[in-house]
Amino acid sequence: MTPLWGAVLLAGLACLAIKLAGHVLPEHWLAQPRVARVAALVTVALLSALVAVQTSTSGGQVVVDARLPALGVAAVALVLRAPFVVVVVLAAATAAGLRLLGMP
């Protein structure tokens, strides 16, 4: 087994252990307000990190291309409380339009 597959297997087992811990822990531990607040913030932080990496990197390097303005348009649409489908269409149209104009 290669080291990569060993890492994949280890990560899978860690995820399984974390999921199992959620079912085994007493419910009153998880019902505490601080735990619920931290869980909500971790979810937001992980999603934000994923969006930032997918938007501003390509091939391991930081790039500025049509994805960045599209993300800005999506953020403005979300602030204005646009429906999710509209947000996605606006961001896609922005990226497509900028690429049509020659932006990478």
C-alpha positions in Angstrom: 0.0 0.0 0.0 1.4 3.4 -0.9 1.6 6.2 1.6 -1.1 8.1 -0.2 -3.6 5.2 0.3 -2.5 4.9 3.9 -3.3 8.5 4.5 -6.7 8.1 2.7 -7.5 5.1 4.8 -6.4 6.9 8.0 -8.5 9.9 7.2 -11.5 7.7 6.5 -11.2 6.0 9.8 -10.8 9.3 11.6 -14.1 10.5 9.9 -15.8 7.3 11.0 -14.6 7.8 14.6 -15.8 11.4 14.7 -19.2 10.3 13.4 -19.4 7.5 15.9 -18.4 9.8 18.7 -21.4 12.0 17.8 -23.7 9.1 18.3 -22.0 7.8 21.5 -21.6 11.1 23.4 -24.4 11.9 25.9 -27.0 14.2 24.3 -26.8 16.8 27.1 -23.1 17.4 26.2 -24.0 18.3 22.7 -27.0 20.4 23.7 -24.9 23.0 25.5 -25.1 26.4 23.8 -21.3 26.7 23.5 -21.0 23.4 21.6 -23.8 24.3 19.2 -22.3 27.8 18.6 -18.8 26.3 17.9 -20.3 23.7 15.6 -22.1 26.4 13.6 -19.0 28.5 13.3 -16.8 25.6 12.3 -19.2 24.8 9.4 -19.1 28.4 8.2 -15.3 28.6 8.5 -14.8 25.4 6.5 -17.2 26.4 3.8 -15.5 29.8 3.6 -12.1 28.3 3.3 -13.3 25.9 0.5 -14.8 28.8 -1.4 -11.6 30.9 -1.0 -9.3 28.2 -2.2 -11.5 27.2 -5.1 -12.0 30.8 -6.2 -8.5 32.1 -5.9 -6.1 29.3 -6.7 -5.3 27.2 -9.7 -2.6 24.5 -9.9 -1.3 25.4 -6.5 -0.8 29.1 -7.3 -2.9 32.2 -6.5 -4.6 33.6 -9.6 -7.0 36.4 -10.3 -9.4 35.4 -13.0 -13.2 35.6 -13.8 -14.1 33.6 -10.7 -13.2 36.4 -8.3 -15.6 39.0 -9.7 -18.2 36.3 -10.1 -17.9 35.6 -6.3 -18.3 39.3 -5.6 -21.5 39.4 -7.7 -22.8 36.4 -5.8 -21.9 37.9 -2.5 -23.8 41.1 -3.4 -26.8 39.1 -4.6 -26.8 37.2 -1.3 -26.7 40.4 0.7 -29.7 41.6 -1.3 -31.5 38.3 -0.4 -31.8 37.0 -3.9 -32.9 33.4 -4.3 -30.1 30.9 -4.5 -30.8 30.0 -8.1 -30.6 33.7 -9.1 -27.3 34.0 -7.2 -25.8 31.0 -9.1 -27.1 32.3 -12.5 -25.7 35.8 -11.8 -22.3 34.5 -10.8 -22.1 32.1 -13.8 -23.2 34.9 -16.2 -20.6 37.2 -14.7 -17.8 34.7 -15.1 -18.9 33.8 -18.6 -19.2 37.4 -19.7 -15.7 38.3 -18.4 -14.2 35.2 -20.1 -16.0 36.3 -23.3 -14.3 39.6 -22.9 -10.9 37.9 -22.6 -10.3 37.7 -18.9 -8.9 34.2 -18.0 
